[in-house]
C-alpha cells in the first residue's frame, strides 16, 4: 500500500549538465511469498527475507569492507 512519486530530471545549460537519478518500484514476487509461507515462514518474515535478499545484492557492491558491514548490520536491524 505504499506510494512513490518519482520525477527524473535532466537539465542542460550549454556545457553544464545536471541529472537526477531514476528509480524502479515493484511488488515482491507473490509466488516466492507463497512458497515461503507453504514452508512455515510467516508472511511478515517472508516479506522481510525477500526484501533483505534484494537489498543485500546492492550492499555487497560496497567496496569498503567496514562500510559494507555497517550497512549490513543497519539493514538487518531494520528488517
N, CA, C and O atoms as CSV, one atom per row, in Angstrom:
chain,resi,resn,atom,element,x,y,z
A,1,UNK,N,N,0.804,-1.198,0.000
A,1,UNK,CA,C,0.000,0.000,0.000
A,1,UNK,C,C,0.846,1.261,0.000
A,1,UNK,O,O,0.358,2.339,0.339
A,2,UNK,N,N,2.091,1.137,-0.372
A,2,UNK,CA,C,2.980,2.293,-0.425
A,2,UNK,C,C,2.767,3.053,-1.718
A,2,UNK,O,O,2.249,2.510,-2.694
A,3,UNK,N,N,3.164,4.291,-1.717
A,3,UNK,CA,C,3.069,5.119,-2.915
A,3,UNK,C,C,4.373,5.884,-3.078
A,3,UNK,O,O,4.970,6.328,-2.097
A,4,UNK,N,N,4.804,6.032,-4.305
A,4,UNK,CA,C,6.013,6.802,-4.578
A,4,UNK,C,C,5.773,7.654,-5.812
A,4,UNK,O,O,5.173,7.209,-6.790
A,5,UNK,N,N,6.244,8.866,-5.747
A,5,UNK,CA,C,6.181,9.776,-6.885
A,5,UNK,C,C,7.617,10.069,-7.295
A,5,UNK,O,O,8.370,10.684,-6.539
A,6,UNK,N,N,7.994,9.634,-8.481
A,6,UNK,CA,C,9.366,9.823,-8.952
A,6,UNK,C,C,9.361,10.813,-10.112
A,6,UNK,O,O,8.478,10.782,-10.969
A,7,UNK,N,N,10.340,11.672,-10.124
A,7,UNK,CA,C,10.444,12.671,-11.176
A,7,UNK,C,C,11.895,12.791,-11.639
A,7,UNK,O,O,12.601,13.707,-11.219
A,8,UNK,N,N,12.345,11.884,-12.492
A,8,UNK,CA,C,13.713,12.013,-13.010
A,8,UNK,C,C,13.833,13.304,-13.817
A,8,UNK,O,O,12.904,13.692,-14.526
A,9,UNK,N,N,14.969,13.955,-13.703
A,9,UNK,CA,C,15.179,15.225,-14.391
A,9,UNK,C,C,16.531,15.251,-15.093
A,9,UNK,O,O,17.498,14.651,-14.624
A,10,UNK,N,N,16.585,15.938,-16.197
A,10,UNK,CA,C,17.839,16.203,-16.898
A,10,UNK,C,C,17.808,17.664,-17.317
A,10,UNK,O,O,16.953,18.075,-18.101
A,11,UNK,N,N,18.747,18.449,-16.789
A,11,UNK,CA,C,18.811,19.869,-17.081
A,11,UNK,C,C,20.149,20.152,-17.763
A,11,UNK,O,O,21.206,19.809,-17.233
A,12,UNK,N,N,20.100,20.779,-18.938
A,12,UNK,CA,C,21.322,21.070,-19.687
A,12,UNK,C,C,21.383,22.558,-19.986
A,12,UNK,O,O,20.497,23.107,-20.641
A,13,UNK,N,N,22.433,23.206,-19.500
A,13,UNK,CA,C,22.728,24.599,-19.814
A,13,UNK,C,C,24.108,24.623,-20.469
A,13,UNK,O,O,25.117,24.462,-19.782
A,14,UNK,N,N,24.165,24.820,-21.769
A,14,UNK,CA,C,25.415,24.851,-22.524
A,14,UNK,C,C,26.268,23.627,-22.196
A,14,UNK,O,O,25.876,22.511,-22.539
A,15,UNK,N,N,27.415,23.795,-21.544
A,15,UNK,CA,C,28.301,22.677,-21.239
A,15,UNK,C,C,28.106,22.152,-19.813
A,15,UNK,O,O,28.835,21.257,-19.386
A,16,UNK,N,N,27.150,22.685,-19.084
A,16,UNK,CA,C,26.909,22.288,-17.694
A,16,UNK,C,C,25.688,21.365,-17.651
A,16,UNK,O,O,24.570,21.808,-17.912
A,17,UNK,N,N,25.892,20.099,-17.327
A,17,UNK,CA,C,24.809,19.119,-17.314
A,17,UNK,C,C,24.541,18.668,-15.884
A,17,UNK,O,O,25.469,18.328,-15.150
A,18,UNK,N,N,23.276,18.666,-15.493
A,18,UNK,CA,C,22.863,18.159,-14.188
A,18,UNK,C,C,21.820,17.071,-14.421
A,18,UNK,O,O,20.954,17.196,-15.287
A,19,UNK,N,N,21.920,16.006,-13.635
A,19,UNK,CA,C,20.978,14.903,-13.821
A,19,UNK,C,C,20.595,14.329,-12.463
A,19,UNK,O,O,21.457,14.104,-11.613
A,20,UNK,N,N,19.310,14.094,-12.260
A,20,UNK,CA,C,18.825,13.393,-11.072
A,20,UNK,C,C,18.543,11.951,-11.489
A,20,UNK,O,O,18.206,11.692,-12.644
A,21,UNK,N,N,18.680,11.013,-10.553
A,21,UNK,CA,C,18.543,9.597,-10.906
A,21,UNK,C,C,17.089,9.177,-11.073
A,21,UNK,O,O,16.170,9.829,-10.578
A,22,UNK,N,N,16.912,8.091,-11.772
A,22,UNK,CA,C,15.603,7.471,-11.902
A,22,UNK,C,C,15.489,6.341,-10.906
A,22,UNK,O,O,16.433,6.078,-10.161
A,23,UNK,N,N,14.367,5.675,-10.877
A,23,UNK,CA,C,14.187,4.541,-9.973
A,23,UNK,C,C,13.140,3.588,-10.515
A,23,UNK,O,O,12.436,3.890,-11.478
A,24,UNK,N,N,13.054,2.444,-9.885
A,24,UNK,CA,C,12.076,1.439,-10.254
A,24,UNK,C,C,11.361,0.979,-8.994
A,24,UNK,O,O,11.982,0.808,-7.944
A,25,UNK,N,N,10.065,0.783,-9.103
A,25,UNK,CA,C,9.266,0.338,-7.965
A,25,UNK,C,C,8.473,-0.886,-8.405
A,25,UNK,O,O,7.943,-0.920,-9.516
A,26,UNK,N,N,8.392,-1.875,-7.550
A,26,UNK,CA,C,7.604,-3.060,-7.875
A,26,UNK,C,C,7.224,-3.815,-6.623
A,26,UNK,O,O,7.699,-3.504,-5.531
A,27,UNK,N,N,6.381,-4.790,-6.778
A,27,UNK,CA,C,5.936,-5.622,-5.662
A,27,UNK,C,C,6.860,-6.817,-5.495
A,27,UNK,O,O,7.569,-7.211,-6.422
A,28,UNK,N,N,6.838,-7.379,-4.307
A,28,UNK,CA,C,7.554,-8.638,-4.096
A,28,UNK,C,C,6.864,-9.731,-4.891
A,28,UNK,O,O,5.663,-9.653,-5.149
A,29,UNK,N,N,7.604,-10.731,-5.272
A,29,UNK,CA,C,7.074,-11.848,-6.041
A,29,UNK,C,C,6.092,-12.642,-5.186
A,29,UNK,O,O,6.479,-13.261,-4.195
A,30,UNK,N,N,4.822,-12.619,-5.575
A,30,UNK,CA,C,3.778,-13.321,-4.814
A,30,UNK,C,C,4.027,-14.828,-4.773
A,30,UNK,O,O,3.694,-15.484,-3.786
A,31,UNK,N,N,4.605,-15.378,-5.832
A,31,UNK,CA,C,4.898,-16.817,-5.833
A,31,UNK,C,C,5.969,-17.164,-4.814
A,31,UNK,O,O,5.893,-18.195,-4.146
A,32,UNK,N,N,6.977,-16.287,-4.697
A,32,UNK,CA,C,8.035,-16.519,-3.709
A,32,UNK,C,C,7.469,-16.417,-2.291
A,32,UNK,O,O,7.827,-17.208,-1.418
A,33,UNK,N,N,6.586,-15.441,-2.063
A,33,UNK,CA,C,5.940,-15.318,-0.756
A,33,UNK,C,C,5.117,-16.570,-0.441
A,33,UNK,O,O,5.183,-17.101,0.667
A,34,UNK,N,N,4.352,-17.027,-1.411
A,34,UNK,CA,C,3.529,-18.225,-1.229
A,34,UNK,C,C,4.406,-19.438,-0.916
A,34,UNK,O,O,4.102,-20.215,-0.011
A,35,UNK,N,N,5.493,-19.595,-1.671
A,35,UNK,CA,C,6.413,-20.712,-1.478
A,35,UNK,C,C,6.949,-20.726,-0.049
A,35,UNK,O,O,6.974,-21.769,0.604
A,36,UNK,N,N,7.378,-19.557,0.429
A,36,UNK,CA,C,7.953,-19.473,1.770
A,36,UNK,C,C,6.902,-19.748,2.847
A,36,UNK,O,O,7.191,-20.401,3.850
A,37,UNK,N,N,5.695,-19.255,2.638
A,37,UNK,CA,C,4.634,-19.485,3.604
A,37,UNK,C,C,4.236,-20.961,3.653
A,37,UNK,O,O,3.876,-21.468,4.716
A,38,UNK,N,N,4.295,-21.645,2.530
A,38,UNK,CA,C,3.969,-23.067,2.497
A,38,UNK,C,C,5.001,-23.899,3.251
A,38,UNK,O,O,4.743,-25.049,3.609
A,39,UNK,N,N,6.151,-23.320,3.485
A,39,UNK,CA,C,7.204,-23.999,4.239
A,39,UNK,C,C,7.276,-23.508,5.682
A,39,UNK,O,O,8.267,-23.733,6.377
A,40,UNK,N,N,6.200,-22.825,6.127
A,40,UNK,CA,C,6.075,-22.463,7.525
A,40,UNK,C,C,6.629,-21.111,7.924
A,40,UNK,O,O,6.672,-20.791,9.112
A,41,UNK,N,N,7.053,-20.311,6.961
A,41,UNK,CA,C,7.576,-18.984,7.287
A,41,UNK,C,C,6.404,-18.002,7.294
A,41,UNK,O,O,5.700,-17.879,6.291
A,42,UNK,N,N,6.182,-17.298,8.415
A,42,UNK,CA,C,5.089,-16.324,8.470
A,42,UNK,C,C,5.229,-15.249,7.384
A,42,UNK,O,O,6.339,-14.929,6.958
A,43,UNK,N,N,4.103,-14.702,6.945
A,43,UNK,CA,C,4.091,-13.740,5.834
A,43,UNK,C,C,4.996,-12.542,6.090
A,43,UNK,O,O,5.745,-12.142,5.198
A,44,UNK,N,N,4.945,-11.959,7.286
A,44,UNK,CA,C,5.787,-10.792,7.580
A,44,UNK,C,C,7.265,-11.133,7.500
A,44,UNK,O,O,8.061,-10.351,6.979
A,45,UNK,N,N,7.633,-12.298,8.017
A,45,UNK,CA,C,9.032,-12.718,7.974
A,45,UNK,C,C,9.462,-13.011,6.536
A,45,UNK,O,O,10.587,-12.697,6.145
A,46,UNK,N,N,8.571,-13.610,5.755
A,46,UNK,CA,C,8.877,-13.898,4.351
A,46,UNK,C,C,9.126,-12.604,3.579
A,46,UNK,O,O,10.064,-12.523,2.786
A,47,UNK,N,N,8.283,-11.585,3.810
A,47,UNK,CA,C,8.480,-10.293,3.148
A,47,UNK,C,C,9.829,-9.681,3.533
A,47,UNK,O,O,10.560,-9.175,2.683
A,48,UNK,N,N,10.144,-9.738,4.833
A,48,UNK,CA,C,11.413,-9.180,5.306
A,48,UNK,C,C,12.598,-9.907,4.673
A,48,UNK,O,O,13.572,-9.269,4.273
A,49,UNK,N,N,12.524,-11.228,4.579
A,49,UNK,CA,C,13.619,-12.011,3.992
A,49,UNK,C,C,13.811,-11.686,2.513
A,49,UNK,O,O,14.941,-11.536,2.048
A,50,UNK,N,N,12.700,-11.576,1.773
A,50,UNK,CA,C,12.804,-11.254,0.346
A,50,UNK,C,C,13.344,-9.840,0.137
A,50,UNK,O,O,14.144,-9.601,-0.768
A,51,UNK,N,N,12.903,-8.913,0.974
A,51,UNK,CA,C,13.398,-7.537,0.885
A,51,UNK,C,C,14.885,-7.490,1.201
A,51,UNK,O,O,15.655,-6.832,0.502
A,52,UNK,N,N,15.283,-8.190,2.256
A,52,UNK,CA,C,16.695,-8.221,2.635
A,52,UNK,C,C,17.544,-8.834,1.525
A,52,UNK,O,O,18.622,-8.325,1.218
A,53,UNK,N,N,17.072,-9.916,0.925
A,53,UNK,CA,C,17.822,-10.568,-0.150
A,53,UNK,C,C,18.036,-9.604,-1.323
A,53,UNK,O,O,19.112,-9.565,-1.919
A,54,UNK,N,N,16.999,-8.830,-1.641
A,54,UNK,CA,C,17.101,-7.855,-2.725
A,54,UNK,C,C,18.126,-6.777,-2.385
A,54,UNK,O,O,18.974,-6.437,-3.210
A,55,UNK,N,N,18.045,-6.240,-1.166
A,55,UNK,CA,C,18.921,-5.137,-0.771
A,55,UNK,C,C,20.370,-5.581,-0.547
A,55,UNK,O,O,21.298,-4.812,-0.794
A,56,UNK,N,N,20.563,-6.801,-0.086
A,56,UNK,CA,C,21.930,-7.292,0.161
A,56,UNK,C,C,22.732,-7.331,-1.139
A,56,UNK,O,O,23.949,-7.145,-1.120
A,57,UNK,N,N,22.064,-7.572,-2.263
A,57,UNK,CA,C,22.771,-7.544,-3.553
A,57,UNK,C,C,23.405,-6.176,-3.789
A,57,UNK,O,O,24.508,-6.082,-4.328
A,58,UNK,N,N,22.712,-5.125,-3.387
A,58,UNK,CA,C,23.242,-3.769,-3.538
A,58,UNK,C,C,24.344,-3.527,-2.507
A,58,UNK,O,O,25.396,-2.982,-2.842
A,59,UNK,N,N,24.111,-3.928,-1.263
A,59,UNK,CA,C,25.088,-3.730,-0.191
A,59,UNK,C,C,26.398,-4.436,-0.527
A,59,UNK,O,O,27.474,-3.911,-0.240
A,60,UNK,N,N,26.320,-5.606,-1.122
A,60,UNK,CA,C,27.529,-6.359,-1.461
A,60,UNK,C,C,28.426,-5.635,-2.456
A,60,UNK,O,O,29.592,-6.001,-2.603
A,61,UNK,N,N,27.918,-4.627,-3.134
A,61,UNK,CA,C,28.722,-3.855,-4.091
A,61,UNK,C,C,29.579,-2.790,-3.417
A,61,UNK,O,O,30.450,-2.199,-4.056
A,62,UNK,N,N,29.341,-2.543,-2.131
A,62,UNK,CA,C,30.143,-1.559,-1.404
A,62,UNK,C,C,31.548,-2.125,-1.249
A,62,UNK,O,O,31.732,-3.186,-0.652
A,63,UNK,N,N,32.524,-1.428,-1.779
A,63,UNK,CA,C,33.895,-1.950,-1.805
A,63,UNK,C,C,34.571,-1.928,-0.441
A,63,UNK,O,O,35.318,-2.851,-0.114
A,64,UNK,N,N,34.330,-0.914,0.349
A,64,UNK,CA,C,34.974,-0.791,1.659
A,64,UNK,C,C,34.324,-1.777,2.630
A,64,UNK,O,O,33.140,-1.660,2.948
A,65,UNK,N,N,35.109,-2.746,3.094
A,65,UNK,CA,C,34.575,-3.818,3.929
A,65,UNK,C,C,33.909,-3.308,5.199
A,65,UNK,O,O,32.831,-3.779,5.561
A,66,UNK,N,N,34.535,-2.352,5.880
A,66,UNK,CA,C,33.962,-1.815,7.109
A,66,UNK,C,C,32.624,-1.151,6.868
A,66,UNK,O,O,31.674,-1.368,7.620
A,67,UNK,N,N,32.543,-0.341,5.822
A,67,UNK,CA,C,31.290,0.334,5.476
A,67,UNK,C,C,30.227,-0.690,5.090
A,67,UNK,O,O,29.063,-0.558,5.469
A,68,UNK,N,N,30.632,-1.707,4.337
A,68,UNK,CA,C,29.693,-2.747,3.921
A,68,UNK,C,C,29.081,-3.446,5.131
A,68,UNK,O,O,27.877,-3.702,5.158
A,69,UNK,N,N,29.905,-3.755,6.131
A,69,UNK,CA,C,29.408,-4.440,7.327
A,69,UNK,C,C,28.486,-3.546,8.150
A,69,UNK,O,O,27.492,-4.019,8.700
A,70,UNK,N,N,28.809,-2.256,8.237
A,70,UNK,CA,C,27.947,-1.320,8.963
A,70,UNK,C,C,26.574,-1.251,8.296
A,70,UNK,O,O,25.550,-1.301,8.978
A,71,UNK,N,N,26.550,-1.139,6.987
A,71,UNK,CA,C,25.280,-1.064,6.260
A,71,UNK,C,C,24.511,-2.372,6.417
A,71,UNK,O,O,23.294,-2.353,6.600
A,72,UNK,N,N,25.201,-3.498,6.346
A,72,UNK,CA,C,24.549,-4.801,6.506
A,72,UNK,C,C,23.882,-4.919,7.880
A,72,UNK,O,O,22.739,-5.365,7.983
A,73,UNK,N,N,24.595,-4.519,8.927
A,73,UNK,CA,C,24.046,-4.572,10.281
A,73,UNK,C,C,22.849,-3.629,10.428
A,73,UNK,O,O,21.839,-3.986,11.032
A,74,UNK,N,N,22.974,-2.421,9.868
A,74,UNK,CA,C,21.888,-1.439,9.923
A,74,UNK,C,C,20.647,-1.997,9.234
A,74,UNK,O,O,19.539,-1.912,9.764
A,75,UNK,N,N,20.845,-2.565,8.058
A,75,UNK,CA,C,19.738,-3.112,7.288
A,75,UNK,C,C,19.072,-4.265,8.024
A,75,UNK,O,O,17.846,-4.321,8.121
A,76,UNK,N,N,19.874,-5.177,8.538
A,76,UNK,CA,C,19.334,-6.339,9.237
A,76,UNK,C,C,18.527,-5.926,10.467
A,76,UNK,O,O,17.501,-6.536,10.768
A,77,UNK,N,N,18.982,-4.901,11.175
A,77,UNK,CA,C,18.276,-4.429,12.368
A,77,UNK,C,C,16.916,-3.817,12.038
A,77,UNK,O,O,16.017,-3.817,12.879
A,78,UNK,N,N,16.762,-3.302,10.834
A,78,UNK,CA,C,15.516,-2.642,10.470
A,78,UNK,C,C,14.522,-3.534,9.753
A,78,UNK,O,O,13.363,-3.155,9.581
A,79,UNK,N,N,14.948,-4.693,9.340
A,79,UNK,CA,C,14.013,-5.618,8.695
A,79,UNK,C,C,13.655,-6.684,9.689
A,79,UNK,O,O,12.876,-7.583,9.375
